[in-house]
């Protein structure tokens, strides 16, 4: 009997694993607000540049660690691997209240990012092993992407409430408790073992296999070009919201969390409809539509909107990001065979975070050097150019690869 019409949340193992993902991402969403405020305390008006560098280093860690995790992670018990990285993140998070120098902040972000580079690709590679029906898998991907955007939705909401009563150091404790909850949900789940491919190849061959296989696929190259536009838009939100709200608008810390909350709200509102849109127009058209919207939206920021204008702009950018990013897993799953999926999901994670590696420092430093109007215009023009290139060079979807 087909289960394609049944919600993925009825699957008990997915339900527990999904709860772990929500808890983990929620913790990092709270921590992101705390990191922005910590950076502002350390360097004041240069917080955008510091955060741009910090998140650039974060991308370096992900770019280097994810291929290794994709090659060797499937050899380890998935449950133990996922739970261990969450426990390590608890310890790292508890060190943040004691940071007094910028280099200490950089070091802790590098370590936390390495943990994230193990957790997220491993989680994504489990989903197609749990769901064989395309429709159900598409909805599981949509739920997963909603969870990712909960980092930008409920994370700032919790942060805003906590900041009404406590200093931002309390945010790191809340994040630690969230990571503990994630470890608990992983430990009570039962996960399918990974299918290991290329187990006897040399080390460098194994860790590069996913990237090489990814870049050989024309459709996946198209996905990667869209992510260059995605990275510019999301980096502008993450890196410069605190500077814009505090300096341009002159508003307090709570306003930073509220603005970021609406960006996540826009993303979640769009993601709910992504499975229906994909069913009608296909994953390629959905991703390209979202990518092409990002450039013009960024350009609107050059008008230097007030608080509610910024809220509307960030909400629209969040919706476009949700539309552009959610179908990527579908493209990977129908493009490669099951044994290659862990390596390909890790390659997707590494290469797309390579886009953020470029975008985070770029948007931080361009706004610091040239101001917000020119920064918005340059980032908008680049995002539109990248999305346009993907529209030109992404081929028609190929037939699904037999497992």
N, C-alpha and C positions, 0 to 999 in steps of 0.2 A: 504494500500500500504506500502510495506517495505521501511524503510529509512536507512537500514544497509549500503548502499553505499554512503550515504550523509555525508559530513564532519561534525564533531561535532560543528565546528565553525559556521555552519549555524543556530544552535540553539541559539536564541537571549539571553536567560538567561545564558547559558553556556558561551557565548562570553563575557558577562559582568563580570561574576564570574571569568572567566579565566584572563581577564584583571586585575581584583583585585589581583589574585594570582601572576601574573607576576610583578605587581608593588610592592607588599609586599616583594616578594623574591628578586627582584632587589635591593630594599632598604637595605635588610639585607646583600646582597652580597657586596655592597659598604661599609656598616658598618663593615663587617668582616675584610676587609683590614685595615680600620681605627683602629679597635681593636688590630690587630696584631702590628701595628706601635705604638699605644699608649702603649701597653705592653713593647715593645722594649725600648721606651723612659723611662718607669718607672724603668725597671730592667736590661736593656742591654742584655748581653749574656744569661741570664736566662729566656728570653722571652718564649722559648719553654716550659719550666716547668710551668711558670705562665699561659700560654695559655692552656696547658694541664689540669691544675687544674681548670681554669675558665670554659672551655668547659665541664669538668667533672661535675661541679656544674650546668651547663646548662642542662645536662642530668638528674640530680637529680630533677630539677624543672619539666622537661617534664615527667619523670617517675611518679611523684606524682600527677601532675595536670591533665594529659591526661585521666586517668580512671574516675576522678570526672567529667571532661567535657563530657566524653562519656556517663556517667550515667544520668547527669542532664542537659547537654546542649540541648538535644532534646526537653526538656520542654519549652525552651525559643525560641522566634522568631529568626530564624537563621540570618536574615538580621541584626537585632539589635546587636546580639552577635558578629558577625564578624566585624561590623563597630566599635563597642566599643573597641575591643582589638587593632584595628589599631590606634585609637586615643590615647589610653594609651601608645602605643609604640612611638608615636610622642613625647610625654612628656618625656619619659625615654631617648630617643635618644638625646634630647636637653640638657640633663644633662651631657653627656659624655665629652664635651670639658672642663668641670670644675673638672674632676677627677684628683686628685694628689696622691692618695694612692691606693695600690693594692686592699685593702678590698672594696673600693668604686666601683672599676671595677667589682669585684665579685658580689656585691649586685645588680648592675644595670643589669648585665648579667642574674642573677637569675630571676629578674622581667620580663625582655624581653622574656626570655625563657618560663615563665608561660603563657604569651600572645600567643606565638607561639604554645604552647601545646593545646590551645583552638582553634586557627584558623585552623591549618592544618588538624586534624582529622575531624573537622566539614565540611571542604571543601571536603575531600575525601569521606565522607559518603553521600554527596549530589549527587555525580556523578551517582551512580547506580539508584538513584531516577529520574534522568533526562533522562537516556538512558537505555532502556530495551533490545535492541539488543546487543549481545555479541561483535560483530565486531565493532560496533560504540562505545561501552563502552571501548573496548580495545584501540581504537584510542584516545578517550578522556583521558584515563590513560596515553597514550604515550605523548599527548600534556601536560598533567599535569607534567609528569616527565621531559619533556623538560623545562617547566617553572622553575622547581626546580633547574635544572642545569644552567638556566640563572643566578642564584645566583653566580655560579662559572665562568660564561662566560662573560656576559655584566657588572656584578658588578665590577670585577677587571678592565675591559676596561674603564668604567666611572671613576673608581678610578685613573687609570693611567693618564688619561687626566687631571683630576682635580689636581693631584699632580704636574703636569708640571707648574701650575700657582699659586696654593694655598698650604697652610699647610694641614696636614691630618685632622685638625678640620673641614674643609669644607665638608669632607665626611659625617659627622654626620648630617649636614644640608641637604645634598642631600638625605640621607636616610629618614629623616623626611618628606620631600616633597613626596617621594615615598609612604610612609605609608599613607599620606593624600590622595593621588590619589587612593590608594587601598580602603580606606573608602568610597570615592566618588563612585567608580564603584559598590561596594556592595550596597550602598543606592539606586542606580537607577535600581537594578535588582529585579526580582520577583522570590523568591525561594520556592520550595515545602516544606510543613511542614514535620517534621520527624515523623516516625512511632515509638511510644514509647512502649518499652517492660519493664516488671518487675517494673511497676511504684509504686507499694505499698510495695515493699520489704524493709527491714531495710537498713540503710545507707551503712554499710560495705558490705552487700550482693550485693547492687546495684553497688558500685564502683569496686567490685572484680569480678562481673559477667563476664565481657568481658575477663579478664585475665584467669579466670578459663575455660571459654568456648574455648578460644584460645588454651590453653595448652592441652586441651582434644583432639584436632584435630591433628592427626598424621602429616598431610600435613603441617599444620601451624607450628608445631614444626620443620619440615624440613626447612621451610622458615626462622625461627628464627636462626637456626644454620648457614645458609648461611650468615645471617646478621652479625654474629660474624666476618667472614672474611671481609665482606664489611666495617665494622666499623674500623678494623685495618688499611685497606688501605686508607680509606678516612680520618681517623684521622692523619695518617702520612702526608698526603698532607696539611691538614688544619693547623695542629699544627706546623710542622717543616719546611714548605716552607720558612718562613721569616728567620729562623735561618740558613738554608742551603744557601740561596741566599746571605744573608748579611755576614755571617761568612766564610763559606767554599769557596764561589765564590767571595766574596768581591764586590758585585754589589750593586747599590743604590735601593731606595724604589720602583722606577718604575719597576725594573726587577721582584720584588715580584709579582706585579699585572700581569705582562705579563706571568709569568710562570703559575700562577693560571688560567689565561685566557685559556691557551691551555688544561688544565685539563678539564675545562668545555666544550671546543670545542670537545674534544674526546668523552665526554659523550653524547652530543647532536647529533653528527654524528652517533653514534650507536643507540640511542633511536629512531631515524627516522625509522630504519629498524626493531625495535622490534615487532610491530604488525604482519609483514610478517613472521618473524622468529617463533613467537608463533603459527601462523596459520599452519606452516609446522611441527614444532617439539614439540610444546606444551610448556606451561608456566614452567613446572618443568625442562625440558631439557635446556631451555633458561637461567633460573636462575642458574642452576648448572654449565653451561658452563662459565658464567661470574664469578661465585665464584671461580672456579678452576683455572682461569687465574690469579687471584690476587696474590697468593703466589709467583709464579715464577717471576712475574713482580716486586714485592717488593724486591725479592732477587737480581735483577739486580742493584738496587740502591747501593748495597755494593761496586760496582766498582767506586763509587764517580764520576758520570758523570759531564762534564762541562755544560755550560748553555744550549746548543742545545741538548745535551744528556738528560738533565733533562727535557727539553720541550717534547722530544719524549717519555720519560718514563711516564711523567705525562699525556700525551695525551692517551697513551695506557691504563693506569690505569683508566682514566676517561671513556674510552669506555667499559672496563670490568665492572666498577661500574654501568653504564647505563644498560648493559645487565642483570646484577644480580638483580637490584632493581626494574625495571619497571613492571615485571609481577606479583608482589606480590598482587596488588589489585584484579587481576583476580582470584587468588587462593582463596582469602577471599570471593569474591562475589559468586563463585560457591560452596563454602564449607558451608556457613551459610545462614539462611533465612533472608528476608528483615528486620523484626523487630529487629534482633540482630546486624545488620550491624553497626549502630553507635557505639555500645559498642565494637565490634570487631575491627573496624578501630582505635578506641582510644586505644585498647589493643595492636594492632600492632605498633602504634606510641610509646606507652610507653615502651613496651618490647624491640623493636629494638633500642630505644634510651637508654635503659639500657645497650645494647651492647656498645654504644658509651660512656656511663658512665665509663665502664671499659677501653675502648680503648684510650680515650683522655688522661687521666693521665698516662696510661702505656707508650704510645709512646713518650709523652713529657719527662717523667722521664728517660726512658731507653736510649734515645739519649743523654740527659744531662749527664747521669752517665757513659755510655759506648761508646759514640761516634756514628757517623752515620753508619759505616760499619757493626758493630755488631747489631745495632738497626734495620737496614734493614733486616739482615739475620734472626734475631729472629722473627720479625713481619711477614716476608714472610713464615717462617716455620709454625708458628701458623695459619696463614690464610689458607695455604694449608691443614693443619690438619683439621681445622673446615669444609672447603668445602668437604674434603674427607669423614668426618663423615656424613655430610648431604647426600652425594651420597649413602652411605651405608644404612642409616636409613630412608630416605624419601620414603614412600610407593608409589605405583602407584596411580595416581589421582582417587579419588572417583567420583561417579556420583553427579551431581549438586543437592543441597538440594532444595526441592520444597518450594516456598514462601508461 
